Amino acid sequence: MSAELNALVTVMPFAEHLGVTLEEAGPQRVIARLEWAPHLCTAAGLMHGGVLMSLADTAGALVTYLGLPEGATTATITSTSQLFRPVTGGAVRAVATPLHRGRTTVTAQTSLYDAEQRLVAQTTQIQAVRS
């Protein structure tokens, strides 16, 4: 991860705590990764759904933030996730894109993929634009 991408993660302490890394980050697309680890799991070694939703929220918030006007910030106001399959190893890759950029809200969609590139989950969230 480049120093510039690493700096984006360090401003999100929870994402850094989880171990989220960035492969790409811009206003049109963010790609983030999270490696499976035992401490991120529920029973039977399944990655916790809350961890998956946290990865999606991080990527969606970041793609929103990177497209905001100077001085604006963002906060998630709604988030809906569908979980399709368990993750029992490898890395999860999150791909976030903005669906709509409005004056007061941004809608972002994040798709999560497992190591075999199968769709694991999809999250749609609305971010409030705060000036």
Backbone hydrogen bonds, N-H to C=O, Kabsch-Sander energy under -0.5 kcal/mol:
donor,donor_aa,acceptor,acceptor_aa,energy
6,N,2,S,-2.7
7,A,3,A,-2.1
8,L,4,E,-1.2
9,V,5,L,-1.5
10,T,6,N,-2.1
11,V,7,A,-0.8
12,M,9,V,-2.1
16,E,12,M,-2.3
17,H,13,P,-2.5
18,L,14,F,-2.2
19,G,15,A,-1.4
20,V,15,A,-2.4
21,T,33,R,-2.4
23,E,31,I,-3.1
24,E,31,I,-1.6
26,G,29,R,-1.4
30,V,96,A,-2.0
31,I,24,E,-2.5
32,A,30,V,-0.5
32,A,94,A,-2.2
33,R,21,T,-2.9
34,L,92,V,-1.9
36,W,90,G,-3.2
40,L,37,A,-2.1
41,C,38,P,-1.5
42,T,46,L,-3.0
45,G,42,T,-1.0
46,L,43,A,-1.3
47,M,87,V,-2.9
48,H,40,L,-2.9
51,V,48,H,-0.6
52,L,48,H,-1.9
53,M,49,G,-2.6
54,S,50,G,-1.9
55,L,51,V,-2.3
56,A,52,L,-2.2
57,D,53,M,-2.6
58,T,54,S,-2.3
59,A,55,L,-2.3
60,G,56,A,-2.8
61,A,57,D,-2.6
62,L,58,T,-2.1
63,V,59,A,-2.4
64,T,60,G,-1.7
65,Y,61,A,-3.0
66,L,62,L,-2.5
67,G,64,T,-1.4
68,L,65,Y,-1.6
72,A,69,P,-2.1
73,T,130,R,-3.3
75,A,128,A,-1.4
77,I,126,I,-3.1
78,T,126,I,-1.5
80,T,124,T,-2.6
82,Q,122,Q,-2.4
84,F,82,Q,-0.5
84,F,120,V,-3.7
85,R,120,V,-1.4
88,T,86,P,-0.5
92,V,34,L,-2.9
93,R,113,Y,-2.7
94,A,32,A,-3.2
95,V,111,S,-2.6
96,A,30,V,-2.8
96,A,94,A,-0.5
97,T,109,Q,-2.4
99,L,107,T,-3.4
100,H,107,T,-1.7
102,G,100,H,-0.6
102,G,105,T,-2.7
106,V,127,Q,-2.3
107,T,100,H,-2.6
108,A,106,V,-0.6
108,A,125,Q,-2.6
109,Q,97,T,-2.8
110,T,123,T,-3.1
111,S,95,V,-2.3
112,L,121,A,-3.0
113,Y,93,R,-2.5
114,D,118,R,-2.2
117,Q,114,D,-2.2
120,V,112,L,-3.3
121,A,112,L,-1.2
122,Q,82,Q,-2.1
123,T,110,T,-2.9
124,T,80,T,-2.4
125,Q,108,A,-2.7
126,I,78,T,-2.1
127,Q,106,V,-3.3
128,A,75,A,-3.2
129,V,104,T,-2.9
130,R,73,T,-3.3
130,R,128,A,-0.6
131,S,129,V,-0.5
